[in-house]
Amino acid sequence: MAGISLCPVLGAGSQQSGQSAAQAAPSQVPVMEADPSVALMEKGFQHLYELNFDDARVEFLAYQKNLPDDPMGKAAEAASYLFEQFNAKGILTSDFFLNDAKFLGGVDGTAVQNQNAQFLEANNRARELAKRRLKSNPRDIHGLLALTIADGMESDYDALIIKKQLDGLKVMKQAEAEANTLLAIDPSQQDANVALGMSNYVIGCLPGYKRALVWFGGIHGDRLKGMQLMSSAAEHGHYLQPFARVMLALAYEREHQMDKAHDLLAELAIQFPDNPVFARELTLAVKK
């Protein structure tokens, strides 16, 4: 995702006198420099996983100022609002994830009480920017990735926060199609497998009668496939790699694979020592 800039390295003026064009040429070779905007995105996600959401948004907004047409800036900002709400509601914990009533039914409170207007505004803007890029180039990597992330987040928001599970499943199907398109173009974009893994796992966890109902709507899921896809994102993802790891760890706990859950949580606790959620979850995931 890193952009590059060309910065000519100019020779000293005192050496130019009497030099031939051939001698001066080596000093004119362009030097590749990393786009500083990349560091803003990296720092923003570091803050996000440390639960420093205000600091994360400072970085994401600076990224948007540098690259206003890049939808990833708005997608990252939207992620900060949603992740902050997930943290407040305890969604990324075993208390929530291992409780079927919560995991499949959503958080406490009504849809009106739980509405997250800042998330919706940023996420909708990310989607608009992504579609604009894809209109010019349907194979645009940033556009496809931002669209996949935006729709994946909205499916989680619909299902878990405002408890409109059917709407969430429809958007999840949309995110799945976008992720498949992106991965067909560039298999290295493993963040896309978070949306694919979540959709398969969540649908695969539904009671049989609910799976049958959504199956008729063309929505399918497979728990094991979902875990395999999340595992791929947890190993090879980029911005969403830590998110994939915590979701996979909680899925392992649901599947009674505590050793694997413990190992992932230990990695997260070391990587983000200031995140108390990862530290607490590690103490709860006792290895057998």
N, C-alpha and C positions, 0 to 999 in steps of 0.2 A: 504493500500500500504506500510505501514511501515514495514521495516525489523526488525529483532531482532538479538542481539548478546548475547552470553553466557559469563558472567564474573564471575568466581568463587570468592566467598568472603572467603579469607583465615583467619584462626584464628591466634591470636598472638602467636609467638614462645614460649613465657614464659609460656603459658597455655597448650602447647602440652605435656610437660613432665608429665608422670604419668596418662594421660588421656587414657581412653579406646577408642577403635574404635567407639563404640556406642556414646560416649560423643563428639568425634570430628566430627562425621557425620553431625550434623546440620550446622556447619560452612562451609561445603563444598557444600551447596545447591546453584545451579546456580541462578543468578539474571538476569531477562529479562531487557534489555536496548534498547531504541528506536534507530533505525539506524539514525545517524546524517544526512544522505543524504536527509531524508524526510524534514528536516528543510530548506535545500537549495532550494528544489522545492517550498515549501510554500512561502519562502521569495522572490523567483523569480517571482512567480505569483502576489504577493503583489506589487512588483515594477512595473510589467507589467500594472496592472490596475491603478497604479498611473502615468502611462505614462513615467516612468523612464526605458526606454528600454535597455540602456547600463548596468545599474545596474542589471536588470533582467537577462541579458545574462551572467553576471559574475557568478550569482548563478547557472544558468542552465549549464554552462560549468564546474563549480566545481562539480555539480551532475554527469555529464558525466565522469569526471575524476575518481570519486569514483565508479561509476557503468557503465563502458563502454559498457556493453552488454544490458543495459536496454534501449529500444527504446523511453521511455518517456522523457529521457533527450533531445534527438534530436527533438522530437515532440514539446517539450516546447520551444526549441530554435527557431524552425520554426515558432511557434505561435508568438514569439516576433517580428520577421521580418514582418510577415503578419499584426499583430495588429498595428505595427508602420506605415505601409503603409495605413491601414484603417484610422488611426488617421490623417495622412497627407492629405488623400483624403476626409476626412469628412464623411466617410461611416456610422459611428455609431452616426449619428445625425438625427434629424427630417428633416432637410433641404434635406438630401439625401433620407431617408427612406420613406418620404411622397410624394416624387416626382416620379411618375411612370416612367417617361422617364429615370431617373437615377437608380431607384431601379430595374427596369426590363431591363434596357439597359446598365448599367455599368458606370464607372467613365469617366471623360474627358481624352482625350489623346489616342494615338494609343497603340496597343499591345506591340510594340517595346519600346515605351517611358515608358510604365508602367511595363515592365518586372522586376521581383524581383528575381535575380539570387541567392541571399543568402537564401531566403525562399525556393526556389526549391531545392537547394543543401541539406539543412538541412532536408527538408521534405522527399526527396527521401531516404536519409540515415536512417531516422526514419522508413520508410516503409521497407527498406532492413533488418534492425535489427528486426523489428516486424515479418516479414515473416520467418526469421531464427528461432526465438523462436517458432513460430507456427508450423514449420516443425517438431520440436522435440515434441511439445505438442500442438495440435490444440485447446486445451481449456485453453491455457495460458492467464490469465487475462490481464497482462501488454501488451502482444503482441496484443491482440484483441483491447484493448483500444487505444493503440498508432496507430494502423492501422485505426481504426474508425476516430480518430481525424485527422490523416494525410490526409485521403481521404476526410473528411468533409472540411478541410481547402483548399485542392486543388480544390474542387468543387466551393467554394466561390471565390477563386483566378481566376479560369477559367471564371466564369460567370460575376464577378464584375470588376476585374482588367484588364484582357486581352480580355474580352468581347467575349468569345467563349462559348455562352450559351448552345449549344448542348453538347459540351464536358463537360461542368460543370454539366449538368443534368445526363450524363452517369456516371460520377464519384460520383455524389450524390446518384445515385441508388446503386452503389457499397458500399458506406459508410453506406447506410441504411441497406443493407444485413448484413454487419459486426456488426452494432449496435444491430440488432435483435439477432444475434448469441451470442454476449457478454451478453446481458440482459437475454437471456434464461439460460445462465450459472450462472450469478450473477446479479440479479435484482437491487442490491445496486449500480451498476456502472452507476449512473444517468447522468454522463457527456456524455454518449453515446446518450442520448435523445436530445442533442443539434443538432447532425447531423440529427436525425430523424425529429425533430421539424422543423428545417430549410428547409429540403427537402419538407416536406408536405406543409409548409406555402408558400414558394416561388412558388412552382408549382401551388398551389391553387390560387395564385394571378395572374397567367398568363391569358391573354385574352382567351376566349372560344376556338377560332380556334387554338391557340397554345397548349392549353391543349389537344385538340383532336389529334393534330399531335404527341405529345409526348406520348399520351395514346397508340397509335398504336405501339410505341417502348417499351411498358411495363412500362412506367414511370407514376406514379399516384401521385396525391397530394390532400390534403384536408386542407383548411385554419384552420378550427376549431380544427381538430385533431393536426395540427402543433402547435397551441397555447397551447393545452393541454399538449403535450409532452415537449414543452419549459417550461411550468409552472412546470412540474415535475422536470426538471433539475434545474430550478430557485429555487425550494424549497429544493431539496435533492442532488444537484450536489456538486462537490468538486472544482477541479481546474477551471472548466468552469462555475461554478455557477454565478459569476458576469456577464460573457458574456451572459449567458442565460437570466439573469435579464434585461440587457439593450436591448437585442433583443426583449424580450417579451414586455417591456415597449413601444418600438417603434411600435411593432405590435398592441398593444392596441391603440396607437394613430391613426394608420391606420384604426382601427375598431371603432374609435370615442368613446373609453372607457377611457376618460381622467382621471377619478378618479383613476382607477387601474394603469394607466401609472404613474401618479404623485406619488403614494405610493411607487412603485418600485424605481423610480428615487430618491425619498427622502432617501430610505434605502441605495442606492449606494452613494449618496452624503455624507451621514454620515459615511459610511464605508471607503470611499476614499476621504477625504476632500481636498486632494491636486490635484484631478483630475478636471480641469476646465470644461471639457466637460459635466460631470455629473451635475455639479452645473448649467451650462448654460441651459441644457435640462430641469432641474427641474423648472427653472423660466419660461420656455416656456409651460410646461405642466400644464396649469391652471385648477384647479378642478372646476367642475360645481356646 
